[in-house]
Amino acid sequence: MLLLSKKDLKTTLEVFALFQWALSALVIGLPTSGGQISVTHRWLPVIECSPECAVILVNLYLVVFTPYWPVSVLMLTWLAFDWRTPERGGCRFTCVRRWCLWKQYCDYFPLKLLKTHDLSPSLNYILACHPHGFMSHSCFGHFATEKSGFSKIFPGIIPSILTLGAFSWVPFLREYVMSTGPCSVSQSSMDFLLTRRGTRNMLIVGVSGLAECRYSLPGSTTLVLKNRTGFVRTALRHGVALIPAYAFGETELYNQQIFTPGGFVSRFQKWFQSMVHIYPCAFYGHGFTENSWGLLPYAWPVTTIVGKPLPLPKIEDPSKETVAKYHVVYIDALHKLFGQHKTKFGFSETQELVLT
């Protein structure tokens, strides 16, 4: 009676893989909700507190109220010693990226990665992944693990997910996160990856960030992209190709409660957004039991289509006009990519991307 069937055991492992990563992301993310990230890994803004403040408070508590002050000293010493690592290519471990646990993670949905063109290892790339969704599950599964077949699909290419360096303030979890390949999204980090690591590097950015969460609803194709030009400027400064990618099904993984316009909660959401530039969403998936609400995403297939690389010229100090020009080129390519594949994933022929 206590033995699980193979099907039940696999389901349990899939749920564990999803939950432990989502929980890790929330632990890192909650103290940093006042910031805005580019890729993966802070959701559910709850309290405006910097990661620096959170770490300082924890260490003060350890020193003043407990006998564990040596733990605090060790943590701070390690952070001081390893401080620059997230901006110097991170600290990835191939063995962690190949954990069998990530196979369960990818099978939960399941996740699928498809390419439209081959990529040459003799070049560097910046891949912009849309839509951001609430937790960017597909982005993590494809580019921070090897269980969706990235290295076989793009042989010789090294992917690096970019996120705010705030995660580097959380001891132990920072090592766990970095072991799968993420790096800081700071300018110095991107410059390092594109100039000091040779070629074959692919930087993965979630251009829209948390600002897009308010539009993350089942069936939605709204992207926050009109005024997001920083990734284009960086690509021009280094002369690297831009690659559009679209994850069909990412917005189906969670639902959210839409409150009455003009009501108290709606007014609070707008006030909060005006204060910290993040729109607090009441999103939910399902829980550990049937028909319950929780943090787990719905088991919905997500297929990420990686489009054609767009070669850009190298311009050390591109003007606003030049950046705007190639931003339009990128948007046109993204529209084309979506249009070519939308009907395969349940969208009608008339459905288009909506950019804000």
N, C-alpha and C positions, 0 to 999 in steps of 0.2 A: 504493500500500500504506500510505502514511503518512497519507492523508486519511481523516478520520472520516466516517461516514454522519451524516445529520441526527439520527437517533435516538441514536447514540452521543455525538454532540456535546451534545445536550440532556441526556443522562444525566450526562455529565461536568460540565456547568455546574450541574446540580442538586446533585451531590455536592460540588462546590466551594463552592456557596452554603451548604450545611449545615455543611460542615467548618470553613469560616473563621469562622462565627458561633459554633459550639460551642467552637472553640479560643479565640476571644476571650473567651468567657464563662469558660472554665477558667482562663485567664491571670489574669483578674480575681478569680476565685473561690477558687483554691487558697490564696492568702495570707490569706483571710478566712474560712476554714472554721470558725473558732471562734464565728462569729455565726450568727444565724438570720435568713433573709430572708422577705419577704412575697411577692414576685413573681419571677420570672424570674431570678436569673441567677447562682447559685453552686451547684455540684454537686460530687460526689466529695470529701468531706472527707478531707484527707490529713494536714495538719499544723496545729497550733494556733499561728497567728502572725497578729498584727493587720496590716492593710494599712499602718498608720502605720509599724510596725516594718520591713516589707518595703521601703517607699520609702526610709526612713532608711538601711537597710543598703546599698541599691543606690547611693545618693548618696555614702555614706562610701567605698564601693569606688571610685567614679569620682574622688573627690577625692584619696584617699590612694594608690591603686595605678595610676592611669592619668593621662595628660595631658589628659583630657577634663573637667576640673573646670568649664569654662565651660558645658558641657551641663547639669551639675548645677545651676549657678546659674540658668540660664534656666528649667529645669523648676520649681524651687522658687519662682522669681519669678512664673511664670505661675500656679502653684497658689495662691499667696498672693493674686494679683490676682483670680482667677476662683473662689475658694473657695466662695462662697455660691450660685453658679449652680444647682447641683443642687437647692437648697432654694428657689429663686426661679423655678420654672417651667421649668428646664432650658434647653436651647439647640437646639431642633429645627430641622431643615431639610427642607422639603417635598420638595426635589429628591432628598435621600437616601432619604426614605421611599418615593419612587417609582422607585428604582433598578430596572432590569430584572432585576438579580440577585435581588431578592426574589421576582420572578415565578417564577424557577427554584426558589427556596426553597419557596414554597407549592405548586408543582406536584409536588415530590418525593413528598409524602405521598399524595394532595393534601389541602390544607386547604379547608374550606368554612365560611362564617359565615352563620347564619340568624337572623332575628329573629322574635319572636312579637308584638311591639307596636312602634309608632312611638315615637320619643323627641322631645320638644320642646326646641329650642335655647334656650328661655327658662328652663330649669332646669339644675341641676347634678346629677350622679349619682355614686354609688360602685358599681362593678361588681365582684362577687366571682366569680372564675373557678375552677372545680373540674373535675377534680382537678389538683393541682399537677404530678404527674409528676416525672420526673428533671430535665428541662431546659425544661419549659413551652414546647415548640416551638409549639404552636397559639396560645398567648397572645401570643408574640412576632410570629408571622406575621400575626395578625389586627389587633393593636392598635399595633404598632410599624412596620408597613409599610402601604402602600395597595394592595397587590397581591391581597388577598382581597376587596377591594371595600368596605372600611369606610365611606368617605365617601359612597359611593352608597347603601349600606344605611341609614346613619344621617347624613343630610345635616345639616350645621351643627354636628355634635358633634365636640369635640376630645378624643381619647383620650390619657391619660398613664399609662403603666405605672409602678408604684411599686416601688422596690427599695431595699435598704440603701444609704445614702450612701457606704459603703466603696469603691464603684467609683470615686468621685471622687478617690481617692488615686493612681490609676494613670495617669500622663501619657500622652497620645495616645489610649490606648484609652478614656479617660473621654470625650473629645470624640467619638470614633466612636460610643460607646453613646448619649450624649446627643443626637446628631444625629438619631436615630430617635424621640426623644420621651420616654424614661424620665426620672423624677425621683426624688429621695430619698423614702423612706417615712417620714421623721421627721414628728413632729407639726407642726412649724413649716412644713414643706413642704406638707403637706395643708391646713393653715390658709391658707397663701398661695394655693394653687390654688382653694380654695373661697370665698375672700373678696376677693382682689385681682385676680382674672382675670375677674370678671364671671360670666356664665352660660355655658351650653353645654359645660361641662367634664365629662368622664367620667374618674374615677380608677379604674384597674384594679388590684386587689389579689389576690394569691394567698394567701388567708387561712391555709392550712395550712402553707405553707413547706416546708422540708426535712424537717420531722418526719414528713411524709406519705410520704416516699420508701420507707420500709420496707414500705409497703402497696402500692406501685406495681408491680403484677404484671398480666399479661394476664388479663382477666376480672374484675379486682378492682373493687369499688365502695365501698371503705372510705375514709372521709374523716376527717381530724383537724379537728374543728369544734366539739365539745361545749364546750370552754373558750375558744374564740377569739371574744371579744366586742368587741375593740378597734375593729373596723371599724363595729360597730353604734353604739358610743358616739360615734365621730366623726361618723357620719351624723346622730345625734340632736343633737349640739352645733351642727351647721350646718343642720339641717332639710332635708337632701337625701335623695332617694329611693335605696333600695338595689335593686340588680338582681342576681338570681341568674343564673349562666351555667354550663353544663355542657359540657365538651369530650368527646364520645363518641369513643373511640379513643385518647386521650392515654396511657392506661396500657398500650396495646398496642405502643408504640414501642420499648420496651426490655424486656429480661428481667433477672432477677437470680438469683444463686446463693443458694439457701437452705441454710444450714449446719445440721448436726445439733444440735438443742437440747441444751444442756449440754456441748457440745464446746468445745475451746479457742477456736476462732474465734467461736463464738456468745457465749462468756463475754467475749471481748475486745470484741465489738460492744456488749454491754450496759455494760461498764466505760467504754468510750469515750463512750457516750451519757450516762452519769452524770457524766462529767467536763466535756463541752462541749455537752451537750444536743442532740447530733446523732447519728443512728444511721448509722454508716458501712455503705453497701450495696455489694456487689460486683455492679454492674449492667453490662450489656453490650448492644450492638446488633450490627451487622455491620461488617466492614471494607471495604477497597477491592476485595477480590477475593471471588469467590463462595465461600460456605460458610466465611467467616472471621469472627472476632470483632473488634469495634472500637467506636469512639465514635459511628459513624453510626447514627441510628435506623432501625428497619425501615420500609419504605415501606408504611405502613398509612393508609387514609383517616381523617382526623379532622374531625368536624363539630361546631362549637361552636354550641349553641342559647342565645340570649340571651333571658331570660325577661321577665316583666312587671315594670315598676318598682313598688316598694313605697313609697308616700309615707310619710314619717315626720315627726312634729311637731318643731319646733325647741325644744330644751330645753338651756339653756346648761350646766347641771350635772346631768345625769341621774343618778338613784340607781341602785344595783346592781339593784334590783327592776325599774326601768323598762327598763334595758338588757337584763335577762334576758327580760322580756316580749317585746320586739321581736326579740330573738335567736330566740325560739321561732317568732315570725311568719315570720322569714326562713327558718328551717329547714323549716317547713311548706311554704313556697313552693318551696324547692329540691326537696323530696320530690315535690311535685306536678309540677314541671318534668321531673324525671327519669322519673316514672311515665308521663307523657303521651307520651314519645318513646322509651323504652327498647327497645320491641319492634322499632323501625325499625333498630336498630343491633345486633341479635343477642342482646339480653337477653331472658330469659323473663318472662312476666307476673308470676311470683312473686319475681323478683329485686328487692331493695330496697337503698337506700343504707344503709351501716353507718357510724355515727358514733362516733368515739372521742374 
